Amino acid sequence: MQAMQPIMMMLVMFGIFYFILIRPQVRRQKEHQAVLAKLGKGDEVITRGGMIGKITGISDDGVLVLELQEKVRVRVPRAYIEGKWDGKVPATAAKAA
C-alpha cells in the first residue's frame, strides 16, 4: 500500500492539471478555430500584431488579403488573425497583454 501512494498522488496531480490548465486551453483553441473558419469577405478583423483591416480577398491556401486603408492591402495568413473587430480588443488579446 505504501508503494501505491506516490503513484496515486501523481495521478491526482495530473488530473488537477488537466482540468485546470489543459482542458480550458483546448476549448479556447476550438472556439478560435471556429471563428477563423467563419471569416469571409467584408469582415473587419484584428491581427495578432494589432493591425485592423477589412477582408477583401481569401485564397485557397489560407492567406487573407486585408485592406488597412484605401488602396493599402496586405496579405496575412489566416492563423495570424486574432478575431473579428467590433471596435474593442478581443478578450483573448486583452488577457495576453
C-alpha positions in Angstrom: 0.0 0.0 0.0 2.9 2.3 0.8 4.3 1.9 -2.7 1.0 3.0 -4.3 0.8 6.4 -2.6 3.3 8.2 -4.8 1.7 6.9 -7.9 -1.8 7.9 -6.7 -0.5 11.4 -5.8 1.0 11.8 -9.3 -2.3 10.7 -10.9 -4.3 13.2 -8.8 -1.8 16.0 -9.8 -2.2 15.1 -13.4 -6.0 15.2 -13.1 -5.8 18.6 -11.5 -3.5 19.9 -14.2 -5.8 18.5 -16.9 -9.0 20.1 -15.6 -7.4 23.5 -14.7 -4.9 24.0 -17.5 -5.2 21.7 -20.5 -9.0 21.4 -20.9 -9.8 25.1 -21.0 -6.9 25.8 -23.4 -8.2 23.2 -25.8 -11.7 24.7 -25.6 -10.4 28.2 -26.4 -8.4 26.8 -29.3 -11.6 25.1 -30.8 -13.6 28.4 -30.3 -10.8 30.4 -32.1 -10.7 27.9 -35.0 -14.5 28.2 -35.4 -14.2 32.0 -35.5 -11.5 31.7 -38.2 -13.5 29.3 -40.2 -16.4 31.7 -40.4 -14.4 34.7 -41.7 -15.4 36.0 -45.1 -15.1 38.9 -47.4 -16.2 42.2 -45.8 -15.4 41.2 -42.2 -13.4 43.6 -40.2 -10.6 41.8 -38.2 -7.7 42.4 -36.0 -4.4 40.6 -36.4 -2.1 39.4 -33.6 0.2 42.2 -34.5 -2.5 44.8 -33.9 -3.4 45.7 -37.5 -7.1 46.3 -38.1 -8.5 45.8 -41.6 -11.3 44.6 -43.7 -11.0 41.3 -45.6 -11.1 41.9 -49.3 -9.9 38.5 -50.5 -9.4 34.9 -49.4 -7.1 32.5 -51.2 -7.3 28.7 -51.1 -4.0 28.3 -49.3 -5.3 30.2 -46.2 -4.0 33.7 -46.9 -6.3 36.6 -46.4 -6.0 40.0 -48.1 -6.7 42.8 -45.7 -7.4 46.4 -46.7 -5.9 48.5 -43.9 -6.7 51.8 -45.6 -7.9 52.8 -49.0 -5.5 51.2 -51.6 -3.3 49.7 -48.8 -3.6 45.9 -48.8 -1.5 43.3 -47.1 -1.6 39.5 -47.2 -1.9 37.8 -43.9 -2.0 34.1 -43.1 -5.4 33.1 -41.6 -3.6 31.8 -38.4 -2.4 35.3 -37.6 -5.9 36.7 -37.2 -6.9 37.3 -33.6 -10.6 37.7 -34.2 -13.3 39.9 -35.5 -13.0 43.6 -34.8 -16.0 45.1 -33.1 -14.4 48.4 -32.1 -12.8 46.8 -29.0 -9.9 44.5 -28.3 -11.0 40.8 -28.2 -10.9 39.2 -24.7 -8.2 36.7 -25.8 -5.9 39.5 -26.8 -6.5 41.5 -23.7 -5.6 38.5 -21.5 -2.3 38.0 -23.3 -1.2 41.7 -22.9 
